[in-house]
Amino acid sequence: MSDAMLSKVRKLLAKAEDPACTPAEAEAFTAKATELIARYGVDRALLAARDPGTDPVGDRTVDIPAPYALDKAGLLAGVADALRCRSVRRRGGTGFVMHLFGFASDLERVELLFTSLLVQAAHGISVAPVPQGDHPAAFRRSWLAGFGVAVAGRLRQAEAAAAATTPPGSAPSVALVLADRSDRVARRLAEAYPRLRTAAPRRLLGGGLEQGAAAGRRADLGGTELRAGRSNPLPST
């Protein structure tokens, strides 16, 4: 992502985080930052349709350590899926390894956003009150699940809006370009994992789903803490 684009996003989010900013103003600044990142994804897709060498399809792995490795892996999977990437979860060490598949520009966006969201999730969980009678670990798992669902939903909306704002009749068609990219990513994953199985749905017992979802709806999706490998640890109990 270009320095100019990152500069715009950071400035918008810095305004949103200003204590003097009203909630409505903060939401507007954050929405604009999210819009810029989504617009970047569509622009790169259209450029690659004309010049494939600018954005090759590929893969990379991301280590997800304990604690709450399964929950953090779920957050990463949701972000990846919303940004037109695919992921495979494998056991690794004390946690998991997430194998991501996608185009270079989309994989870049996934990693930048995931790093920022981990920081925000760690802060959100640290201040979220655990309801009386709830086990802290169960509450935090459900909190993270709600956070991830809300964030993924917002990202999908931003991606759809960015694609819809492209002028009708543009060549090539945005819808066809994005559909072709999704197909190519799916084929790349199938080549690497021809016998992939879908994991069974999880049953979450904690009461933090709605609190986590509310935090996800407030989360900054432009990423002011975009530093490779930087993430705050989540509480261990």
Number of C-alpha atoms within 10 A of each C-alpha: 13 7 8 9 13 18 11 15 23 19 14 21 24 14 15 23 19 11 9 10 13 12 12 9 15 22 19 15 22 25 19 19 25 25 21 18 24 24 20 19 23 22 16 17 22 19 14 18 20 11 11 12 10 14 18 13 18 15 19 12 13 15 17 23 17 16 16 20 18 17 19 25 24 19 23 26 24 25 28 25 18 22 24 23 25 23 24 18 18 13 12 12 10 11 18 20 20 22 17 25 27 29 25 18 20 24 21 13 20 23 20 21 21 22 21 23 30 21 17 21 24 16 15 21 21 13 8 15 12 20 12 8 8 14 14 18 17 16 24 29 24 23 29 29 23 22 27 28 19 21 25 22 16 19 22 18 14 22 22 15 14 21 18 13 10 15 10 9 8 9 11 12 16 23 13 10 17 18 13 13 20 18 13 17 22 17 14 18 22 12 10 11 11 10 8 10 8 7 7 6 6 6 7 14 14 19 21 27 22 16 21 28 21 16 23 27 19 17 21 24 25 27 25 21 17 18 12 10 11 12 18 15 15 20 14 10 10
